Amino acid sequence: MKTLIATCLLLTLSVLAGCASQNSPELRPYTAEESKELALEALNRRGLSFDEYHARKAELLGEPQKTFSFDKQGEMNVGRAVQLHGRPS
């Protein structure tokens, strides 16, 4: 009976000691890559306009800002014939 009590006491103490240890990964500092990834995720959740989103993303990534615009060929007209390669339009 003494061995059963001693075993239960030892098991309880080891579980409590494991719970009391401070092994929390949240306290470690973020790496530069993790910080950049968190900033990009926060940027995605902001709901910015297309132009402002790409401007802020270029700032975060350290890339030169690209200008995004539609060309004159983006508008389609029903009277305009479209030539598909190998198929009639």
PAZAPA-4460 file (N, C-alpha, C; in steps of 0.05 Angstrom, whole numbers, plus 32768, in hexadecimal, padded with zeros to 4 digits):
% residues 89
    n_x    n_y    n_z   ca_x   ca_y   ca_z    c_x    c_y    c_z   seq   type   mol
   8010   7FE8   8000   8000   8000   8000   8011   8019   8000     1      M     A
   8029   8017   800E   803B   802E   800F   8046   8034   7FF3     2      K     A
   804B   8020   7FE4   8056   8024   7FC9   8042   8032   7FB7     3      T     A
   8028   802A   7FBA   8014   8037   7FAA   8011   8054   7FB0     4      L     A
   8011   805B   7FCA   8010   8077   7FD2   8028   8087   7FC9     5      I     A
   8040   807B   7FCC   8059   8087   7FC3   8059   808C   7FA5     6      A     A
   804F   8078   7F96   804E   807B   7F78   803A   8091   7F70     7      T     A
   8023   8092   7F7D   8010   80A7   7F77   801B   80C3   7F7E     8      C     A
   8028   80C5   7F95   8034   80DE   7F9D   804A   80E7   7F8A     9      L     A
   805A   80D4   7F81   8070   80DA   7F6E   8064   80E3   7F53    10      L     A
   8050   80D6   7F4A   8043   80DD   7F31   8036   80F8   7F33    11      L     A
   8029   80FE   7F49   801C   8118   7F4D   8031   812F   7F4D    12      T     A
   8047   812A   7F5B   805C   813E   7F5D   8069   8143   7F42    13      L     A
   806D   812E   7F32   807A   8132   7F17   8067   8141   7F04    14      S     A
   804D   813C   7F06   803A   814A   7EF5   8039   8168   7EFD    15      V     A
   8038   816D   7F17   8038   8189   7F20   8052   8197   7F1A    16      L     A
   8068   818A   7F1B   8082   8196   7F14   8083   819C   7EF6    17      A     A
   8078   818B   7EE6   8077   8190   7EC9   8065   81A8   7EC2    18      G     A
   804F   81AB   7ED0   803D   81C1   7ECB   8049   81DC   7ED4    19      C     A
   8059   81DB   7EE9   8064   81F3   7EF4   807C   81FE   7EE5    20      A     A
   8088   81EE   7ED4   80A0   81F7   7EC6   8098   820C   7EB1    21      S     A
   80AA   821F   7EAD   80A5   8235   7E9A   80B2   8230   7E80    22      Q     A
   80A5   8221   7E6F   80B0   821C   7E55   809C   8227   7E40    23      N     A
   809A   8241   7E3F   8086   824D   7E2D   8094   825A   7E15    24      S     A
   808E   8250   7DFD   809A   825B   7DE5   8091   8277   7DDE    25      P     A
   807B   8280   7DEA   8071   829B   7DE5   8083   82B1   7DEF    26      E     A
   8095   82AA   7E02   80A6   82BE   7E0D   80C0   82C3   7DFE    27      L     A
   80C5   82B2   7DEA   80DD   82B5   7DDB   80D9   82CC   7DC7    28      R     A
   80EE   82DA   7DBF   80EA   82F0   7DAB   80E6   82E4   7D90    29      P     A
   80D7   82F3   7D80   80D1   82EA   7D64   80EA   82EF   7D53    30      Y     A
   80ED   82DE   7D3F   8102   82E2   7D2C   80F9   82F7   7D18    31      T     A
   810B   8300   7D07   8104   8315   7CF3   80F0   830A   7CDF    32      A     A
   80F3   82F1   7CD8   80E1   82E4   7CC5   80C5   82E2   7CD1    33      E     A
   80C3   82DA   7CEA   80A9   82D8   7CF8   809C   82F3   7CFB    34      E     A
   80AB   8307   7D01   80A0   8322   7D03   8095   832C   7CE9    35      S     A
   80A3   8327   7CD3   809A   832F   7CB9   8080   8320   7CB2    36      K     A
   807F   8306   7CB8   8067   82F6   7CB2   804F   8300   7CC2    37      E     A
   8053   8307   7CDB   803D   8312   7CEC   8034   832C   7CE1    38      L     A
   8046   833D   7CD8   803F   8357   7CCD   802F   8354   7CB3    39      A     A
   8036   8340   7CA2   8027   833C   7C89   800B   8331   7C8F    40      L     A
   8009   831F   7CA4   7FEF   8315   7CAB   7FDD   832B   7CB5    41      E     A
   7FE8   833D   7CC5   7FD9   8354   7CCF   7FD0   8366   7CB8    42      A     A
   7FE2   8369   7CA5   7FDB   837A   7C8D   7FC4   836E   7C7D    43      L     A
   7FC4   8353   7C7B   7FAE   8346   7C6C   7F93   834A   7C7A    44      N     A
   7F93   834C   7C94   7F7A   834F   7CA3   7F6F   836B   7CA4    45      R     A
   7F7E   837F   7C9A   7F76   839B   7C9D   7F60   83A4   7C8A    46      R     A
   7F5E   8397   7C73   7F49   839F   7C60   7F4F   83B9   7C52    47      G     A
   7F68   83BD   7C4A   7F71   83D4   7C3B   7F69   83D3   7C1E    48      L     A
   7F6B   83E9   7C10   7F66   83E9   7BF4   7F7D   83DB   7BE6    49      S     A
   7F79   83D4   7BCD   7F8D   83C4   7BBE   7FA8   83D3   7BBC    50      F     A
   7FA6   83ED   7BB6   7FBF   83FD   7BB3   7FCD   8400   7BCD    51      D     A
   7FBE   8406   7BE2   7FCA   840B   7BFC   7FD6   83F1   7C08    52      E     A
   7FC8   83DB   7C03   7FD2   83C1   7C0C   7FEE   83BB   7BFF    53      Y     A
   7FF0   83BE   7BE5   8009   83B8   7BD8   801F   83CC   7BDF    54      H     A
   8018   83E5   7BE5   802B   83F8   7BEE   8037   83F0   7C0A    55      A     A
   8025   83E9   7C1C   802E   83E1   7C37   803D   83C6   7C36    56      R     A
   8035   83B4   7C24   8043   839B   7C22   805F   839F   7C17    57      K     A
   8062   83B1   7C04   807D   83B7   7BF9   808E   83C4   7C0F    58      A     A
   8082   83D4   7C20   8092   83E0   7C36   809C   83CA   7C49    59      E     A
   808A   83B7   7C50   8091   83A2   7C62   80A7   838F   7C57    60      L     A
   80A4   8389   7C3D   80B7   8377   7C31   80D1   8384   7C28    61      L     A
   80D1   839F   7C28   80E9   83AE   7C20   80ED   83AE   7C02    62      G     A
   80D8   83AA   7BF3   80D9   83AA   7BD6   80D2   83C5   7BCB    63      E     A
   80DB   83CC   7BB3   80D2   83E5   7BA7   80B5   83E3   7BA0    64      P     A
   80A7   83F9   7BA4   808A   83F9   7BA0   8083   83F7   7B83    65      Q     A
   8072   83E4   7B7C   806A   83E0   7B60   8050   83EF   7B5C    66      K     A
   804C   83F8   7B44   8033   8405   7B3E   8022   83F1   7B2F    67      T     A
   800A   83ED   7B39   7FF7   83DB   7B2D   7FE1   83EB   7B20    68      F     A
   7FDD   83E6   7B07   7FC8   83F4   7AF8   7FBE   83E2   7AE2    69      S     A
   7FA6   83E8   7AD8   7F9B   83DA   7AC2   7FA3   83E6   7AA8    70      F     A
   7FA9   83D6   7A95   7FB0   83E1   7A7B   7F97   83E6   7A6A    71      D     A
   7F9B   83F2   7A53   7F84   83F8   7A42   7F77   83E0   7A36    72      K     A
   7F86   83C9   7A35   7F7B   83B1   7A2A   7F69   83A2   7A3D    73      Q     A
   7F67   83AB   7A56   7F56   839E   7A69   7F39   83A0   7A64    74      G     A
   7F30   83B4   7A55   7F14   83B7   7A4F   7F0E   83A7   7A36    75      E     A
   7EF8   8398   7A37   7EF0   8388   7A20   7ED7   8394   7A14    76      M     A
   7ED6   8393   79FA   7EBF   839C   79EB   7EB4   8385   79DB    77      N     A
   7E99   8383   79DA   7E8D   836C   79CC   7E93   836E   79AE    78      V     A
   7E98   8385   79A4   7E9E   8388   7987   7EBA   8380   7980    79      G     A
   7ECB   837E   7994   7EE7   8378   798F   7EEB   835A   798D    80      R     A
   7EF8   8351   7978   7EFD   8334   7974   7F15   832B   7984    81      A     A
   7F12   8315   7992   7F28   830A   79A2   7F33   82F1   7993    82      V     A
   7F4D   82F2   798E   7F59   82DB   7980   7F65   82C8   7995    83      Q     A
   7F5B   82B0   7997   7F67   829C   79A8   7F79   828A   7996    84      L     A
   7F8F   8282   79A1   7FA2   8273   7992   7F96   8258   798A    85      H     A
   7F93   8253   7970   7F8A   8239   7966   7F6C   8235   7967    86      G     A
   7F5D   8248   7971   7F40   8245   7972   7F32   825E   7968    87      R     A
   7F1C   825B   795B   7F0E   8273   7952   7F01   8281   796A    88      P     A
   7EFE   829B   7969   7EF2   82A9   7980   7ED4   82A9   797F    89      S     A
***
